[in-house]
Amino acid sequence: MSRILCIDYGVRRTGIAVTDPLQIIANGLTTVETHKLMKFLQSYVAQEQVERFVVGLPKQTNGRDSDNLPRVKTFVGQLRKAIPNIPVEMWDERYTSVMAHQTMLQGGLGKKARQNKALVDEISACIILQGWMEGHRNY
């Protein structure tokens, strides 16, 4: 089987998470500087089999589009052109940053580690991917 790769797109940094090849577990992979993201993704798919990209859909808590949505849509269009053989799906990312901070707190990470925005982005991508997997699970 192949992996599903999740992208929590940000202006400066982008969190990346990926499933195992059997698509059972979502794991944080890394955080990439956004201006290097496309090159990273092209390199990754050249080395690993990726079945699908899941990109966080930025919405406000009231359901309205966030300020980052136009940038994410532009990126998704570029991704579809750069890697056309892998489908791209968007998934609601509301509350993932809050959940990432809660996860870090519950995991016993100290204040300094919880302030690591790159780690928050990576964990957020993992939470988005886990949500997508739960929403697509065949029971």
Secondary structure, DSSP 4 states (H G I P E B T S, - for coil): --EEEEEE--SSEEEEEEE-TTS--EEEEEEEEGGGHHHHHHHHHHHS-EEEEEEEE-B-TTSPBPTTHHHHHHHHHHHHHHSTTS-EEEEE-TTHHHHHHHHHHHTT--HHHHT-HHHHHHHHHHHHHHHHHHHT---
